[in-house]
Amino acid sequence: MNRRKNVAAGLLAGLALIGSPAGLADLYLDGGITSESTAVARLELDTFITFEPLPPPLTLRLATGLLLLQGREEQHNAAWLVTPALRWTFGGERGVFVEGGVGAALFLESRLESRELGSAFQFQDRLALGAPLGAGELALSLTHYSNASIKRPNDGFETLTLGYRLAL
């Protein structure tokens, strides 16, 4: 039950970004499939940070949100995500981009379909390719979840998703 409270607390923390005076967060929604053929949806709130020492096309994306997994026979799962990623943008501020990062996920259950995750805590390695579309961005993402052998078994899984980021 503590994990459910942690997931709820993480979502509330992300929602607080929207209500901030600066309106720091944008909404990111995506859907797709896992390597177990499980439907997946992700809802995140994110923001970008630019650092003076980094070259101008490089920015840091910080996100938090929920990963929802539709299981068979009522074996659904969900996770609270913390997703930092570095983004390289080609051709100006609103150009095609590539993004990659290593984040963390805290799952409600340490099992997904036939896979034993070993622990509720999982690392998330993410690669994305995207481009501007309308008022937002469209991105194709490949994400790997694994506990890096912190605890056995370590049957990680992957997700392939298509998402849209909308500035709020």
N, C-alpha and C positions, 0 to 999 in steps of 0.2 A: 504494500500500500504506500510505503514511503516513496517508491519510484513514481507512482501516479502523482503524488504531491509535488515531486521535483519537476516532472514534466509540466504540470500546471503552473508552477512558479516560473519556470523558464519562459513559457508563453506569455505570462503576464509581464515579465521583464521586457520582452520584445515589444509587446503592445505599448508599454510605457514610452518607447522610443517615438511612436507615432504621435503621442500626446505632448511631446516635448515642445517647448517654445520655438525651437529652430526647425521643427518638423524633420528630424534627422533621418527617418526611416522611409524606405520604399518597400512596396509589396512584391514578393516573388512567388509565383505559383507554377508548379510543374507536375506532370504526370507521366507515367511510363510503366515499366515492367522490370521485375527482378530476374536474376539468373535462375530462380525457382519458378518462373512464370507467374509470379504473384503481382497483382496490380499494386501500384504505389502512387502516392500523391505527397507532395511536399508544399508546405506553406511557410514562408520565411519573411522576416522583416530584415532589411539590410541597409547599410550605408557605406559610402566610400570615403577613404581617408587618403589624402595626398601628403607625401613627405618631401621636403626640400632636397634632401640628399639623393633621393631616387630620381632617375631620369623621367621627364614629363609623361611619356606614354605608360608608365608603370604606376598603378594605384593599388591600395589595399582595400579589399571588400570584407566587411565584417557582417555576419548574419547570425540570426538565431530563429528557431522555429520548430515546427513539428514535421515528422516523417510518419505517414500513415500507410500501413501495409494490410491489404485485404487478404486474409488467409482462407484456406479451405476449411470446411467443417467448423466454423466459429473459432478458428485459431488465428485471429487478427493480432496485430502487434502495432506498436507506435514507439516513437523515440523523440526525445528532445535533442535538438541539434545545436551545436556551436560551430560555425563555419567561417574561418578566416581563409582568404584566398588572395593571391597576387594576380592582377590583371594587366596584360599588355595590350594596348589598343593601337591598331594600325590606322594611319591616315587621319589623324585628328581625334578630337574628343568623342565624336559620334561615329567612329569607324568600326570595322570588324575587330573582334577581340578574341583572345585566348586567355583562359583563366585556369589556375591550378592551386590546390592547397590541401592541407591536412588539418582536419578538425576532429571533433569528438561527438559521440552520440550516446545517449543513455536510454536503453530500451526498457519497455515494461516487462517483456519476457525474454529469456535468454535462448529462445528457440524460434525458428522461422521455417515453417513447413517441415521438411525432412532434415534441416540443418540445426545442429547444436552450436550455438554461438559461444558457449563456454562462460560468458559473463554478460551482464546487462551493459557494461561499458564497452564501447567499440570505437576504434579510430575510423575516420572516414577520409579516404583519399579521393579527391575530386578533380576531374579535368572537364573543361567546358569550352565550347566554341560558339560564338554568337555574333549577332549584328543588330543594329538599330532597326526597329520596325514601328512605324507610327510614333506615338508618344513614349514608347518604351523600347524594350529589347527582347529578342527571341534568342534562346540558347539551347543547344543540345549538350547534355551532360552525361558523363560516365562516372559513377561513384562506386568505390569498393569499401565495404564495411568488414572489419576484422579486429580482433582484440590483440593482434601482434603476438600471439602465443603467451600472453600474460597468464591465461588459464586454459587448460585443455578441457574439452576439445575446442578447436578453433576453426569451425566450418564457416568461414566468411561467405559473403555473397556480394553481388554487384547489382546496380540499378542503371538502367538506360532511360533517360527522361528528356522530354521536351518542355521547356518552360518559357514564361513571359514575365518580365520585370516591368512594373508600372510605377512611375514616380508619383508619390502622394503629395 
